[in-house]
Amino acid sequence: MWNHLTFQEREVLYRLNKAKRPKAEIAATLGRDRSTIYRELRGNTGGRGYRPKQAQREANQRRLRCRRKTKMSNPKLKKYVTAALEKKWSPDEIAGRDRRTRSPDEIAGRSRQVFRRQPDCQVSHQTIYTWLESEASELRVHLRRGYRRSQPETRGKLAGCVGIEGRPKAVDSKRRYGDWEGDTVVSPGRRSGVVTMVERKSKYLRVRKTTNLKSVTTMSAVCRGMRDLPENLLRTMTLDNGKEFAQHERLADKLGLDVYFARPYASWQRGLNENTNGLLRQFFPKGTDFARISCRQVARAEKLLNERPRKSLGYKTPGEALARKCAAIGT
């Protein structure tokens, strides 16, 4: 299904267009068709050029003018969805059940099917989410996660990054050393945190404290934490899509790493890193203010995790697994 450009995408488009990058390159960076970029620039460029806030405002106004009557305008369908939400059903459960039962009376335990043979009253989960967002925000409290919807994959996409689909297949097999996963563990409000780097085969961990989540600071912490490693242990790094990794080119320049990015909201693509961050939380529970944590405490947690036996390593420790590799290559 086609999606409108988000404000974050318009900000990226603004920066790349201002830098006079080719439209085809901008489209590839945003994961959009080239015609979408041309149409966006043609329709939302004002007297002062293309500006993201103005473009977003113009797009919102056009959508309001063109808004059509939706299925959720049907009072009986609205009653059905509202009753189901109040029973803590998810939009997906409501939509799925709606294909079997067509009546708000069925939710109350009765069986009269007032929507039978009315396909125009069959609602999708996306329609329900859209209705909640635009007209019935007071009903969001009934959702399990307080209306934290999945976001488009283009949200937060960084310029110049290579997606995980471009990563060598050898990385997936975990048969070689030198492939890493990276992420951050942060304080409440993202005021400070630590950056974690895990080697995929040995599960060896490097943790470095970062005083803030700015990209310059985070990338300096990564380089500082890995600069003593031999060249054959620095092959690839797979990162999260956070803005703290915007200057990922520094890893290639300073460490020689090929950097790849997992898809947004696909944490399983960095499953080892996510699991290791969970282990680190045993030392620094959620709510920890890393500004109050010393570098010595961080180093101690790193040491203990690298000395922790792992079932997947035949109960060897990550330190032992990596030391075996280093001994084999004479480092």
Secondary structure, DSSP 4 states (H G I P E B T S, - for coil): ---PPPHHHHHHHHHHHHTT--HHHHHHHHT--HHHHHHHHHHHEETTEE-HHHHHHHHHHHHHHHPPPPGGG-HHHHHHHHHHHHTT--HHHHHHHHTT---HHHHTT----TTTT-GGG---HHHHHHHHHHT-GGGGGGSTTSS-PPPPTTTTPPTT--BGGGS-HHHHHT-SS-EEEEEEEE-GGGSSEEEEEEETTT--EEEEEESS--HHHHHHHHHHHHTTS-GGG-SEEEE---GGGTTTHHHHHHH-PEEEEPPTT-GGGGHHHHHHHHHHTTTS-TT--GGGS-HHHHHHHHHHHHTS--GGGTT--HHHHHHHHHHHTT-
